[in-house]
Amino acid sequence: MIAGPFKGFAQPASQFITHYIFGYDPTIERLPYNVTASRQLLADAGYEDGFDIVMDCITEGYDYNLENCKMIVEQLSQVGIHVTLNKLSYTEFDTQVIGERNTSMYLIGWGTISVDGGLIYDYFIRSVGEDMGQLNTGYYSNAEVDRLGIAASHEMDPQETTVIVAGRV
């Protein structure tokens, strides 16, 4: 993907945010690309024959996104995950994936102008609630993650916020 659709203007990631965003933890190491280990993890989870899934992808007006989605489909097929690509317009994606949370898997690009990773975490991994979890389409919910997010969002000292987010409070 880095050499292809992104034409060298990307780098491997180990977490949701880059080193340019506050909240990035340089101690988190990127997992290695390992097809054999991935197949074993699937087998250990009871999916030795893989499984079928649909991936929602905004393709209308986003040629590079279609290329990214096709590459993901190909890579997942190597470990036995059989992906059907659902090509959507931005409006269809917004309605189905964001509005209705009717998705099994999707690709989205995200950035923040706040230079604080907290906003991204609030959208993607905080429990779905009044003002949180808007992009948490899997309804992930963890009381400790929520507690740490709330504590970090009220802390003004950057060093203390880093300690909170790392779960050392």
DSSP file (Angstrom, degrees, kcal/mol; ACC not computed):
  #  RESIDUE AA STRUCTURE BP1 BP2  ACC     N-H-->O    O-->H-N    N-H-->O    O-->H-N    TCO  KAPPA ALPHA  PHI   PSI    X-CA   Y-CA   Z-CA
    1    1 A M      >       0   0    0      0, 0.0     5,-2.3     0, 0.0     6,-0.3   0.000 360.0 360.0 360.0 -39.1    0.0    0.0    0.0
    2    2 A I  T   5 +     0   0    0      1,-0.2     6,-3.5     3,-0.2     7,-0.3   0.945 360.0  36.1 -65.2 -46.9    2.8    2.4    0.8
    3    3 A A  T   5S+     0   0    0      4,-0.2    -1,-0.2     5,-0.1     6,-0.0   0.806 126.4  41.3 -74.8 -29.3    4.6    1.8   -2.5
    4    4 A G  T > 5S+     0   0    0      3,-0.1     3,-1.8     2,-0.1    -2,-0.1   0.834 126.6   7.5 -84.8-102.0    1.3    1.5   -4.4
    5    5 A P  T 3 5S+     0   0    0      0, 0.0    -3,-0.2     0, 0.0    -2,-0.1   0.798 133.0  48.4 -57.3 -32.0   -1.6    3.8   -3.8
    6    6 A F  T > <S-     0   0    0     -5,-2.3     3,-2.8    58,-0.1    -4,-0.1   0.509  95.3-142.5 -90.3  -2.9    0.3    6.1   -1.4
    7    7 A K  T <  S-     0   0    0     -3,-1.8    -4,-0.2    -6,-0.3    -5,-0.1   0.803  70.1 -51.4  49.1  37.9    3.2    6.5   -3.7
    8    8 A G  T 3  S+     0   0    0     -6,-3.5    -1,-0.3    -7,-0.2     2,-0.2   0.428 112.8 115.7  84.4  -1.3    5.7    6.4   -0.9
    9    9 A F    <   +     0   0    0     -3,-2.8     2,-0.3    -7,-0.3    -2,-0.1  -0.172  65.9  62.1 -95.4  41.7    4.0    9.1    1.2
   10   10 A A        -     0   0    0     -2,-0.2     3,-0.0    -8,-0.1    -4,-0.0  -0.947  63.6-149.9-151.3 168.1    3.1    6.8    4.1
   11   11 A Q        -     0   0    0     -2,-0.3    -2,-0.0    -9,-0.0    -3,-0.0  -0.975  36.7 -84.1-141.6 156.0    4.8    4.7    6.7
   12   12 A P        -     0   0    0      0, 0.0     2,-0.3     0, 0.0    18,-0.1  -0.283  48.7-144.8 -58.2 144.4    4.0    1.5    8.6
   13   13 A A        -     0   0    0      1,-0.1     3,-0.1     5,-0.0     5,-0.1  -0.861  26.5-173.5-117.5 149.4    1.9    2.2   11.6
   14   14 A S  S    S+     0   0    0     -2,-0.3     2,-0.3     3,-0.3    -1,-0.1   0.413  76.7  11.4-112.7  -4.7    1.8    0.6   15.1
   15   15 A Q  S    S-     0   0    0      2,-0.2    -1,-0.1    15,-0.0     9,-0.0  -0.941  90.0 -81.6-161.6 176.1   -1.3    2.5   16.3
   16   16 A F  S    S+     0   0    0     -2,-0.3     2,-0.3    -3,-0.1     8,-0.1   0.808 107.3  46.1 -59.2 -33.4   -4.2    4.7   15.4
   17   17 A I  S    S-     0   0    0      6,-0.1    -3,-0.3     4,-0.1    -2,-0.2  -0.741  78.7-122.3-117.5 159.9   -2.2    7.9   15.4
   18   18 A T    >   -     0   0    0     -2,-0.3     3,-1.8     6,-0.1     6,-0.2  -0.389  37.3 -97.6 -92.9 173.1    1.2    9.0   14.1
   19   19 A H  T 3  S+     0   0    0      1,-0.3     4,-0.1    -2,-0.1     5,-0.1   0.601 119.8  67.8 -67.4  -9.6    4.1   10.4   16.0
   20   20 A Y  T 3  S+     0   0    0      2,-0.1     2,-0.4     0, 0.0    -1,-0.3   0.619  90.2  77.1 -80.6 -13.5    2.9   13.9   15.0
   21   21 A I  S X  S-     0   0    0     -3,-1.8     3,-1.7    95,-0.1    95,-0.2  -0.821  89.4-111.9-106.2 135.0   -0.2   13.6   17.2
   22   22 A F  B 3  S+a  116   0A   0     93,-1.9    95,-3.2    -2,-0.4    96,-0.2  -0.416 103.8  43.3 -62.4 133.5   -0.2   13.9   21.0
   23   23 A G  T 3  S+     0   0    0      1,-0.4    -1,-0.2    93,-0.2     2,-0.1   0.209  76.5 138.3 111.4 -11.2   -0.9   10.6   22.6
   24   24 A Y    <   -     0   0    0     -3,-1.7    -1,-0.4    -6,-0.2    -6,-0.1  -0.446  43.2-149.4 -65.1 135.7    1.4    8.6   20.3
   25   25 A D    >   -     0   0    0     -2,-0.1     3,-1.7     1,-0.1    -1,-0.1  -0.909   9.5-165.7-113.4 106.1    3.3    6.0   22.3
   26   26 A P  T 3  S+     0   0    0      0, 0.0    -1,-0.1     0, 0.0    -2,-0.0   0.616  84.2  68.6 -67.2 -10.7    6.8    5.3   20.8
   27   27 A T  T 3  S+     0   0    0      2,-0.1     2,-0.6     0, 0.0    -2,-0.0   0.632  75.6  96.7 -83.4 -11.9    7.1    2.1   23.0
   28   28 A I    <   -     0   0    0     -3,-1.7     2,-0.3     1,-0.0   -14,-0.1  -0.677  68.7-149.1 -79.5 120.6    4.3    0.3   21.0
   29   29 A E        -     0   0    0     -2,-0.6     2,-0.2     1,-0.1    -2,-0.1  -0.679  16.1-112.0 -93.6 144.0    6.0   -1.9   18.4
   30   30 A R        -     0   0    0     -2,-0.3   -16,-0.1     1,-0.1    -1,-0.1  -0.529  35.0-117.0 -69.4 133.9    4.4   -2.7   15.1
   31   31 A L        -     0   0    0     -2,-0.2    -1,-0.1     1,-0.1     2,-0.1  -0.474  35.3-107.4 -69.8 144.2    3.5   -6.4   14.8
   32   32 A P        -     0   0    0      0, 0.0     2,-0.7     0, 0.0    -1,-0.1  -0.386  28.1-108.1 -72.9 151.8    5.4   -8.2   12.0
   33   33 A Y        +     0   0    0     -2,-0.1     2,-0.3     4,-0.0     4,-0.0  -0.720  53.9 161.1 -76.7 113.8    3.7   -9.2    8.8
   34   34 A N     >  -     0   0    0     -2,-0.7     4,-2.1     1,-0.1     5,-0.2  -0.808  25.9-176.6-146.6  97.7    3.5  -13.0    9.2
   35   35 A V  H  > S+     0   0    0     -2,-0.3     4,-2.5     1,-0.2     5,-0.2   0.890  88.2  52.7 -61.8 -42.1    1.0  -15.0    7.2
   36   36 A T  H  > S+     0   0    0      1,-0.2     4,-2.0     2,-0.2    -1,-0.2   0.929 110.9  45.7 -62.3 -46.8    1.9  -18.3    8.9
   37   37 A A  H  > S+     0   0    0      1,-0.2     4,-2.4     2,-0.2    -1,-0.2   0.876 111.9  53.3 -63.9 -37.1    1.3  -16.8   12.4
   38   38 A S  H  X S+     0   0    0     -4,-2.1     4,-2.3     2,-0.2    -2,-0.2   0.922 108.2  49.1 -64.3 -44.2   -2.0  -15.2   11.2
   39   39 A R  H  X S+     0   0    0     -4,-2.5     4,-2.4     1,-0.2    -1,-0.2   0.901 111.7  50.2 -60.7 -40.0   -3.2  -18.6    9.9
   40   40 A Q  H  X S+     0   0    0     -4,-2.0     4,-2.9     2,-0.2    -2,-0.2   0.907 108.5  51.3 -66.2 -42.0   -2.3  -20.2   13.2
   41   41 A L  H  X S+     0   0    0     -4,-2.4     4,-1.4     2,-0.2    -1,-0.2   0.905 110.9  48.9 -61.7 -41.2   -4.1  -17.5   15.2
   42   42 A L  H  <>S+     0   0    0     -4,-2.3     5,-3.1     2,-0.2    -2,-0.2   0.919 112.1  48.4 -63.7 -43.2   -7.2  -18.1   13.0
   43   43 A A  H ><5S+     0   0    0     -4,-2.4     3,-1.8     1,-0.2     5,-0.4   0.920 109.3  52.7 -62.7 -43.5   -7.0  -21.8   13.6
   44   44 A D  H 3<5S+     0   0    0     -4,-2.9    -1,-0.2     1,-0.3    -2,-0.2   0.811 107.7  52.9 -60.9 -29.6   -6.6  -21.3   17.3
   45   45 A A  T 3<5S-     0   0    0     -4,-1.4    -1,-0.3    -5,-0.2    -2,-0.2   0.404 128.5 -98.5 -87.1   2.6   -9.7  -19.2   17.3
   46   46 A G  T < 5S+     0   0    0     -3,-1.8    -3,-0.2    -4,-0.2     3,-0.2   0.614  96.7 109.2  93.5  13.4  -11.7  -22.0   15.5
   47   47 A Y    > < +     0   0    0     -5,-3.1     3,-2.1    -6,-0.2    -4,-0.2  -0.338  23.6 143.4-116.4  50.2  -11.4  -20.7   12.0
   48   48 A E  T 3  S+     0   0    0     -5,-0.4    -5,-0.2     1,-0.3    -1,-0.2   0.779  81.4  44.1 -62.3 -24.7   -9.0  -23.2   10.4
   49   49 A D  T 3  S-     0   0    0      1,-0.4    -1,-0.3    -3,-0.2     2,-0.1   0.279 113.3-128.2 -97.9   9.3  -10.9  -22.9    7.2
   50   50 A G    <   -     0   0    0     -3,-2.1    -1,-0.4   -11,-0.1     2,-0.3  -0.347  24.0-109.4  76.6-162.1  -11.2  -19.1    7.4
   51   51 A F  E     -b   81   0B   0     29,-1.2    31,-3.1    -3,-0.1     2,-0.3  -0.973  16.5-105.9-161.2 167.4  -14.4  -17.3    7.1
   52   52 A D  E     +b   82   0B   0     -2,-0.3     2,-0.3    29,-0.2    31,-0.2  -0.794  38.6 165.1-102.2 144.2  -16.4  -15.0    4.8
   53   53 A I  E     -b   83   0B   0     29,-2.4    31,-2.6    -2,-0.3     2,-0.4  -0.986  31.1-126.1-153.9 155.3  -16.9  -11.3    5.5
   54   54 A V  E     -b   84   0B   0     -2,-0.3     2,-0.5    29,-0.2    51,-0.4  -0.893  18.7-156.3-106.0 135.5  -18.0   -8.1    3.6
   55   55 A M  E     -b   85   0B   0     29,-2.7    31,-3.1    -2,-0.4     2,-0.4  -0.958   8.7-144.9-113.9 121.7  -15.8   -5.1    3.5
   56   56 A D  E     +bc  86 106B   0     49,-3.1    51,-1.5    -2,-0.5     2,-0.4  -0.710  23.9 179.1 -86.1 132.6  -17.5   -1.7    2.9
   57   57 A C  E     -b   87   0B   0     29,-2.5    31,-3.0    -2,-0.4     2,-0.6  -0.989  30.8-130.9-141.3 125.5  -15.3    0.7    0.8
   58   58 A I  E     +b   88   0B   0     49,-0.5    31,-0.2    -2,-0.4    29,-0.1  -0.660  41.9 154.7 -72.5 118.6  -15.9    4.2   -0.4
   59   59 A T    >   +     0   0    0     29,-2.8     3,-1.6    -2,-0.6     2,-0.6   0.650  34.1 100.4-120.3 -26.0  -15.0    4.0   -4.1
   60   60 A E  T 3  S-     0   0    0     28,-1.2    30,-0.3     1,-0.3    28,-0.0  -0.510 108.5  -5.3 -69.0 112.5  -16.9    6.8   -5.8
   61   61 A G  T 3  S+     0   0    0     -2,-0.6    -1,-0.3    28,-0.1     2,-0.2   0.469 119.6  89.0  84.5   0.8  -14.4    9.6   -6.3
   62   62 A Y    X>  +     0   0    0     -3,-1.6     4,-1.6     1,-0.1     3,-0.6  -0.612  42.3 164.8-131.3  71.8  -11.7    7.8   -4.4
   63   63 A D  H 3> S+     0   0    0      1,-0.3     4,-2.0    -2,-0.2     5,-0.1   0.883  79.1  54.5 -57.3 -40.9   -9.7    5.6   -6.8
   64   64 A Y  H 3> S+     0   0    0      1,-0.2     4,-2.4     2,-0.2    -1,-0.3   0.833 104.1  56.1 -63.7 -31.2   -6.9    5.2   -4.3
   65   65 A N  H <> S+     0   0    0     -3,-0.6     4,-2.8     2,-0.2    -1,-0.2   0.901 105.6  50.4 -67.9 -40.5   -9.4    3.9   -1.8
   66   66 A L  H  X S+     0   0    0     -4,-1.6     4,-2.5     2,-0.2    -2,-0.2   0.920 110.9  49.5 -61.8 -43.1  -10.6    1.2   -4.2
   67   67 A E  H  X S+     0   0    0     -4,-2.0     4,-2.0     2,-0.2    -2,-0.2   0.912 111.6  49.0 -62.6 -42.4   -6.9    0.2   -4.8
   68   68 A N  H  X S+     0   0    0     -4,-2.4     4,-2.3     2,-0.2    -2,-0.2   0.933 111.5  49.0 -60.8 -46.7   -6.3    0.0   -1.0
   69   69 A C  H  X S+     0   0    0     -4,-2.8     4,-2.6     1,-0.2    -2,-0.2   0.904 109.7  51.5 -62.3 -41.5   -9.4   -2.1   -0.4
   70   70 A K  H  X S+     0   0    0     -4,-2.5     4,-2.2     1,-0.2    -1,-0.2   0.890 109.6  50.4 -62.9 -38.6   -8.5   -4.5   -3.2
   71   71 A M  H  X S+     0   0    0     -4,-2.0     4,-2.5     2,-0.2    -1,-0.2   0.901 110.5  49.2 -66.7 -39.7   -5.0   -4.9   -1.7
   72   72 A I  H  X S+     0   0    0     -4,-2.3     4,-2.7     2,-0.2     5,-0.2   0.923 110.0  51.6 -64.3 -44.0   -6.5   -5.6    1.8
   73   73 A V  H  X S+     0   0    0     -4,-2.6     4,-1.7     1,-0.2    10,-0.3   0.923 111.6  47.5 -57.2 -45.5   -8.9   -8.2    0.2
   74   74 A E  H  X S+     0   0    0     -4,-2.2     4,-0.9     2,-0.2    -2,-0.2   0.923 112.5  48.1 -63.2 -45.8   -5.9   -9.9   -1.5
   75   75 A Q  H >< S+     0   0    0     -4,-2.5     3,-0.7     1,-0.2     4,-0.4   0.906 111.5  49.4 -64.6 -41.3   -3.8   -9.9    1.7
   76   76 A L  H ><>S+     0   0    0     -4,-2.7     5,-2.2     1,-0.2     3,-1.3   0.835 102.5  62.2 -67.7 -30.8   -6.7  -11.3    3.8
   77   77 A S  H ><5S+     0   0    0     -4,-1.7     3,-1.0     1,-0.3    -1,-0.2   0.800  92.2  67.2 -63.9 -26.5   -7.3  -14.1    1.3
   78   78 A Q  T <<5S+     0   0    0     -4,-0.9    -1,-0.3    -3,-0.7    -2,-0.2   0.720 105.8  40.5 -66.9 -20.7   -3.8  -15.4    1.9
   79   79 A V  T < 5S-     0   0    0     -3,-1.3    -1,-0.3    -4,-0.4    -2,-0.2   0.334 127.3 -94.5-109.4   6.2   -4.8  -16.4    5.5
   80   80 A G  T < 5S+     0   0    0     -3,-1.0   -29,-1.2    -4,-0.3     2,-0.7   0.573  79.9 134.8  96.6   9.3   -8.2  -17.7    4.5
   81   81 A I  E   < -b   51   0B   0     -5,-2.2     2,-0.8   -31,-0.2    -1,-0.3  -0.849  43.7-153.2 -93.1 115.9  -10.4  -14.7    5.1
   82   82 A H  E     -b   52   0B   0    -31,-3.1   -29,-2.4    -2,-0.7     2,-0.5  -0.799  14.3-166.1 -96.7 107.8  -12.7  -14.5    2.1
   83   83 A V  E     -b   53   0B   0     -2,-0.8     2,-0.6   -10,-0.3   -29,-0.2  -0.818  14.9-157.4-104.7 128.6  -13.7  -10.8    1.6
   84   84 A T  E     -b   54   0B   0    -31,-2.6   -29,-2.7    -2,-0.5     2,-0.5  -0.915  23.8-134.9 -97.4 124.3  -16.5   -9.6   -0.6
   85   85 A L  E     -b   55   0B   0     -2,-0.6     2,-0.8   -31,-0.2   -29,-0.2  -0.704  13.4-160.6 -86.2 122.6  -15.9   -6.0   -1.5
   86   86 A N  E     -b   56   0B   0    -31,-3.1   -29,-2.5    -2,-0.5     2,-0.5  -0.888  11.6-151.7-104.4 103.6  -18.9   -3.7   -1.2
   87   87 A K  E     +b   57   0B   0     -2,-0.8     2,-0.3   -31,-0.2   -29,-0.2  -0.639  22.4 177.7 -81.9 124.7  -18.3   -0.6   -3.3
   88   88 A L  E     -b   58   0B   0    -31,-3.0   -29,-2.8    -2,-0.5   -28,-1.2  -0.900  30.1-122.5-127.5 152.6  -20.1    2.4   -1.9
   89   89 A S     >  -     0   0    0     -2,-0.3     4,-2.8   -31,-0.2     5,-0.2  -0.430  42.4-103.6 -77.1 167.0  -20.4    6.1   -2.7
   90   90 A Y  H  > S+     0   0    0    -30,-0.3     4,-2.9     1,-0.2     5,-0.2   0.915 124.1  51.0 -59.9 -41.1  -19.6    8.5    0.2
   91   91 A T  H  > S+     0   0    0      2,-0.2     4,-2.2     1,-0.2    -1,-0.2   0.919 111.5  46.4 -63.4 -44.4  -23.3    9.1    0.8
   92   92 A E  H  > S+     0   0    0      2,-0.2     4,-3.0     1,-0.2     5,-0.4   0.918 114.2  48.5 -62.9 -43.3  -24.0    5.4    0.9
   93   93 A F  H  X>S+     0   0    0     -4,-2.8     4,-2.2     1,-0.2     5,-1.3   0.929 110.8  50.6 -61.3 -46.7  -21.1    4.8    3.2
   94   94 A D  I  <>S+     0   0    0     -4,-2.9     5,-2.8    -5,-0.2    -1,-0.2   0.897 116.2  41.5 -60.1 -42.1  -22.1    7.6    5.5
   95   95 A T  I  <>S+     0   0    0     -4,-2.2     5,-2.3     3,-0.2     6,-0.2   0.966 124.5  33.4 -69.6 -53.5  -25.7    6.3    5.8
   96   96 A Q  I  <5S+     0   0    0     -4,-3.0     6,-2.9     3,-0.2    -3,-0.2   0.949 130.1  27.1 -72.3 -51.5  -24.9    2.6    6.1
   97   97 A V  I  <5S+     0   0    0     -4,-2.2     4,-0.3    -5,-0.4    -3,-0.2   0.949 133.1  26.7 -83.1 -51.3  -21.6    2.5    8.0
   98   98 A I  I   <S+     0   0    0     -5,-1.3    -3,-0.2     2,-0.1    -4,-0.1   0.950 129.9  35.2 -79.9 -51.7  -21.6    5.7   10.1
   99   99 A G  I   <S+     0   0    0     -5,-2.8    -3,-0.2    -6,-0.2    -4,-0.2   0.958 133.4  23.2 -70.6 -52.1  -25.3    6.4   10.5
  100  100 A E  S   <S-     0   0    0     -5,-2.3    -3,-0.2    -6,-0.2    -1,-0.2   0.598  89.7-137.4 -92.0 -11.9  -26.8    2.9   10.8
  101  101 A R        +     0   0    0     -4,-0.3     2,-1.0    -6,-0.2    -4,-0.2   0.889  50.5 151.4  51.8  41.7  -23.6    1.1   12.0
  102  102 A N        +     0   0    0     -6,-2.9     2,-0.3    -7,-0.1    -1,-0.2  -0.722  28.4 103.3-104.2  80.2  -24.5   -1.7    9.6
  103  103 A T        -     0   0    0     -2,-1.0     3,-0.1    34,-0.3   -48,-0.1  -0.991  51.6-161.4-156.1 152.2  -21.1   -3.1    8.7
  104  104 A S  S    S-     0   0    0      1,-0.4     2,-0.3   -50,-0.4   -49,-0.1   0.679  87.3  -4.3-102.6 -30.7  -18.8   -6.0    9.4
  105  105 A M        +     0   0    0    -51,-0.4   -49,-3.1     2,-0.0    -1,-0.4  -0.955  68.2 170.3-162.5 140.7  -15.6   -4.3    8.2
  106  106 A Y  B     -c   56   0B   0     -2,-0.3     2,-0.5   -51,-0.2   -49,-0.2  -0.981  26.4-129.2-151.5 163.1  -14.7   -1.1    6.5
  107  107 A L        +     0   0    0    -51,-1.5   -49,-0.5    -2,-0.3     2,-0.3  -0.964  32.3 163.0-116.0 132.1  -11.8    1.1    5.5
  108  108 A I        -     0   0    0     -2,-0.5     2,-0.3   -51,-0.1    -2,-0.1  -0.995  29.3-137.4-145.4 144.9  -11.7    4.8    6.4
  109  109 A G        -     0   0    0     -2,-0.3     2,-0.4     2,-0.0    -2,-0.0  -0.781  27.5-174.2 -97.3 148.0   -9.0    7.4    6.5
  110  110 A W        +     0   0    0     -2,-0.3     2,-0.3     2,-0.0    -2,-0.0  -1.000  13.6 166.2-147.3 144.1   -8.9    9.7    9.5
  111  111 A G        -     0   0    0     -2,-0.4     2,-0.4   -94,-0.0   -94,-0.0  -0.906  20.5-139.4-143.9 172.8   -7.0   12.8   10.6
  112  112 A T        -     0   0    0     -2,-0.3     3,-0.3     1,-0.1     5,-0.0  -1.000  11.5-161.3-140.4 140.3   -7.4   15.4   13.3
  113  113 A I  S    S+     0   0    0     -2,-0.4    -1,-0.1     1,-0.2     0, 0.0   0.497  87.7  74.0 -93.1  -5.2   -6.8   19.1   13.4
  114  114 A S  S    S-     0   0    0      2,-0.2    -1,-0.2     1,-0.0     3,-0.1   0.624  93.4-135.8 -82.4 -11.7   -6.7   19.2   17.1
  115  115 A V  S    S+     0   0    0     -3,-0.3   -93,-1.9     1,-0.2     2,-0.4   0.723  73.1 110.1  59.9  24.0   -3.2   17.6   17.2
  116  116 A D  B >   -a   22   0A   0    -95,-0.2     3,-1.0     1,-0.1     4,-0.4  -0.990  63.0-151.7-131.2 123.0   -4.5   15.4   20.1
  117  117 A G  T 3> S+     0   0    0    -95,-3.2     4,-2.1    -2,-0.4     3,-0.4   0.637  82.4  86.5 -67.8 -14.1   -5.2   11.7   19.6
  118  118 A G  H 3> S+     0   0    0      1,-0.2     4,-2.8   -96,-0.2    -1,-0.2   0.862  83.6  55.9 -56.3 -38.5   -7.9   11.8   22.2
  119  119 A L  H <> S+     0   0    0     -3,-1.0     4,-2.0     2,-0.2    -1,-0.2   0.911 107.1  49.0 -61.8 -42.4  -10.5   12.8   19.6
  120  120 A I  H  > S+     0   0    0     -4,-0.4     4,-2.5    -3,-0.4     5,-0.3   0.925 113.1  46.8 -64.2 -44.4   -9.7    9.8   17.4
  121  121 A Y  H  X>S+     0   0    0     -4,-2.1     4,-2.4     1,-0.2     5,-1.5   0.901 109.2  55.4 -63.9 -40.2   -9.9    7.4   20.4
  122  122 A D  H  <5S+     0   0    0     -4,-2.8    11,-3.0    -5,-0.2     4,-0.2   0.900 113.9  41.1 -58.8 -40.6  -13.2    9.0   21.5
  123  123 A Y  H  <5S+     0   0    0     -4,-2.0    12,-1.9    10,-0.2    13,-0.4   0.905 126.3  29.5 -73.2 -42.7  -14.7    8.3   18.0
  124  124 A F  H  <5S+     0   0    0     -4,-2.5    16,-0.2    -5,-0.2    -3,-0.2   0.830 130.3  18.5 -96.4 -33.9  -13.4    4.8   17.4
  125  125 A I  T  <5S+     0   0    0     -4,-2.4    17,-0.2    -5,-0.3    -3,-0.2   0.559  91.2  98.8-122.8  -7.6  -12.9    3.0   20.7
  126  126 A R  S   <S-     0   0    0     -5,-1.5    10,-0.1    -4,-0.2    14,-0.1  -0.511  88.4 -87.2 -74.6 152.0  -14.9    4.6   23.4
  127  127 A S        -     0   0    0     15,-0.2     2,-0.2    -2,-0.1    14,-0.1  -0.246  52.1 -94.3 -57.6 144.1  -18.2    3.0   24.2
  128  128 A V  S    S+     0   0    0     12,-0.3     5,-0.2     8,-0.1     2,-0.2  -0.438  71.5 132.8 -63.0 125.2  -21.1    4.2   22.0
  129  129 A G        -     0   0    0      3,-2.3     3,-0.1    -2,-0.2    -1,-0.0  -0.794  68.1 -55.7-155.1-164.2  -22.8    7.0   23.9
  130  130 A E  S    S+     0   0    0     -2,-0.2    -2,-0.0     1,-0.2    -1,-0.0   0.914 131.1   2.1 -55.9 -51.3  -24.2   10.5   23.7
  131  131 A D  S    S+     0   0    0     -3,-0.0     2,-0.3     2,-0.0    -1,-0.2   0.132 122.8  73.0-124.1  19.7  -21.1   12.1   22.4
  132  132 A M  S    S+     0   0    0     -3,-0.1    -3,-2.3     1,-0.1    -9,-0.2  -0.906  81.7  27.1-133.3 158.2  -18.7    9.2   22.1
  133  133 A G    >   +     0   0    0    -11,-3.0     3,-1.7    -2,-0.3   -10,-0.2   0.729  59.7 151.4  69.2  24.3  -18.1    6.2   19.9
  134  134 A Q  T 3  S+     0   0    0      1,-0.3   -10,-0.1   -12,-0.2   -11,-0.1   0.809  81.6  34.2 -59.8 -29.2  -19.7    7.7   16.8
  135  135 A L  T 3  S+     0   0    0    -12,-1.9     2,-1.8   -13,-0.1    -1,-0.3   0.192  85.6 111.6-109.2  15.3  -17.4    5.5   14.6
  136  136 A N    X   +     0   0    0     -3,-1.7     3,-1.5   -13,-0.4    -8,-0.1  -0.569  35.7 163.3 -86.3  72.9  -17.3    2.5   17.0
  137  137 A T  T 3   +     0   0    0     -2,-1.8   -34,-0.3     1,-0.3    -1,-0.2   0.653  69.3  57.8 -72.4 -15.3  -19.3    0.4   14.6
  138  138 A G  T 3  S-     0   0    0     -3,-0.2    -1,-0.3     2,-0.0     3,-0.1   0.420 105.7-126.8 -91.7   1.1  -18.3   -2.8   16.4
  139  139 A Y    <   -     0   0    0     -3,-1.5    -2,-0.1     1,-0.2     2,-0.1   0.829  38.4-176.7  54.9  36.0  -19.8   -1.6   19.6
  140  140 A Y        -     0   0    0    -16,-0.2     2,-0.4   -14,-0.1   -12,-0.3  -0.415   2.5-176.1 -58.4 135.9  -16.6   -2.2   21.5
  141  141 A S        +     0   0    0    -14,-0.1     2,-0.3    -3,-0.1   -15,-0.1  -0.967  17.0 161.6-145.2 125.6  -17.1   -1.4   25.1
  142  142 A N     >  -     0   0    0     -2,-0.4     4,-2.4   -17,-0.2   -15,-0.2  -0.923  26.9-153.3-146.0 114.1  -14.6   -1.4   27.9
  143  143 A A  H  > S+     0   0    0     -2,-0.3     4,-2.4     1,-0.2     5,-0.1   0.841  98.0  51.9 -59.1 -35.8  -15.3    0.4   31.2
  144  144 A E  H  > S+     0   0    0      2,-0.2     4,-2.5     1,-0.2    -1,-0.2   0.908 109.1  49.2 -70.0 -41.1  -11.5    0.8   31.9
  145  145 A V  H  > S+     0   0    0      2,-0.2     4,-2.3     1,-0.2    -2,-0.2   0.921 113.1  48.4 -61.9 -43.4  -10.8    2.3   28.4
  146  146 A D  H  X S+     0   0    0     -4,-2.4     4,-2.4     2,-0.2    -2,-0.2   0.918 110.9  50.3 -62.2 -43.9  -13.8    4.7   29.0
  147  147 A R  H  X S+     0   0    0     -4,-2.4     4,-2.5     1,-0.2    -2,-0.2   0.925 112.0  47.1 -61.3 -45.4  -12.5    5.7   32.4
  148  148 A L  H  X S+     0   0    0     -4,-2.5     4,-2.7     1,-0.2    -1,-0.2   0.891 111.4  51.9 -64.5 -39.4   -9.0    6.4   31.1
  149  149 A G  H  X S+     0   0    0     -4,-2.3     4,-2.0     2,-0.2    -2,-0.2   0.909 111.3  46.4 -63.3 -42.8  -10.4    8.4   28.2
  150  150 A I  H  X S+     0   0    0     -4,-2.4     4,-0.9     2,-0.2    -2,-0.2   0.929 113.7  48.6 -65.1 -45.0  -12.5   10.6   30.5
  151  151 A A  H >< S+     0   0    0     -4,-2.5     3,-0.7     1,-0.2     4,-0.5   0.917 112.7  48.0 -61.6 -43.5   -9.6   11.1   32.9
  152  152 A A  H >< S+     0   0    0     -4,-2.7     3,-0.9     1,-0.2    -1,-0.2   0.859 106.6  57.0 -66.6 -35.0   -7.2   12.0   30.0
  153  153 A S  H 3< S+     0   0    0     -4,-2.0    -1,-0.2     1,-0.2    -2,-0.2   0.690 109.5  45.8 -72.0 -16.6   -9.7   14.4   28.5
  154  154 A H  T << S+     0   0    0     -4,-0.9     2,-0.5    -3,-0.7    -1,-0.2   0.462  92.9  94.7-101.5  -3.5   -9.9   16.4   31.7
  155  155 A E    <   -     0   0    0     -3,-0.9     6,-0.0    -4,-0.5    -4,-0.0  -0.781  48.3-174.2 -94.7 128.2   -6.1   16.5   32.4
  156  156 A M        +     0   0    0     -2,-0.5    -1,-0.1     4,-0.0     3,-0.1   0.638  61.8  89.3 -94.7 -16.8   -4.3   19.6   31.1
  157  157 A D     >  -     0   0    0      1,-0.2     4,-2.5     2,-0.0     5,-0.2  -0.739  67.5-151.8 -84.5 114.9   -0.7   18.5   32.0
  158  158 A P  H  > S+     0   0    0      0, 0.0     4,-2.0     0, 0.0    -1,-0.2   0.853  94.4  51.6 -57.0 -37.7    0.6   16.6   28.9
  159  159 A Q  H  > S+     0   0    0      2,-0.2     4,-1.6     1,-0.2     5,-0.1   0.914 111.6  46.4 -66.8 -40.9    2.9   14.4   30.9
  160  160 A E  H  > S+     0   0    0      2,-0.2     4,-2.3     1,-0.2    -1,-0.2   0.879 109.9  54.4 -68.1 -37.5    0.1   13.4   33.3
  161  161 A T  H  X S+     0   0    0     -4,-2.5     4,-2.8     1,-0.2     5,-0.2   0.907 105.9  52.9 -61.7 -41.2   -2.2   12.7   30.3
  162  162 A T  H  X S+     0   0    0     -4,-2.0     4,-1.8     1,-0.2    -1,-0.2   0.898 109.2  49.3 -60.5 -41.4    0.4   10.4   28.8
  163  163 A V  H  <>S+     0   0    0     -4,-1.6     5,-2.1     2,-0.2     4,-0.2   0.907 112.1  48.5 -64.7 -42.2    0.6    8.4   32.1
  164  164 A I  H ><5S+     0   0    0     -4,-2.3     3,-2.0     1,-0.2     5,-0.3   0.951 110.8  49.0 -62.4 -50.7   -3.2    8.2   32.2
  165  165 A V  H 3<5S+     0   0    0     -4,-2.8    -1,-0.2     1,-0.3    -2,-0.2   0.837 105.0  58.8 -61.1 -34.0   -3.5    7.0   28.6
  166  166 A A  T 3<5S-     0   0    0     -4,-1.8    -1,-0.3    -5,-0.2    -2,-0.2   0.545 116.5-117.2 -73.1  -5.4   -0.9    4.3   29.2
  167  167 A G  T < 5S+     0   0    0     -3,-2.0    -3,-0.2    -4,-0.2    -2,-0.1   0.744  77.1 128.6  78.5  23.5   -3.1    3.0   32.0
  168  168 A R      <       0   0    0     -5,-2.1    -4,-0.2     1,-0.2    -3,-0.1   0.074 360.0 360.0 -99.6  24.5   -0.7    3.7   34.8
  169  169 A V              0   0    0     -5,-0.3    -1,-0.2    -6,-0.2    -5,-0.1   0.384 360.0 360.0-109.8 360.0   -3.2    5.5   36.9
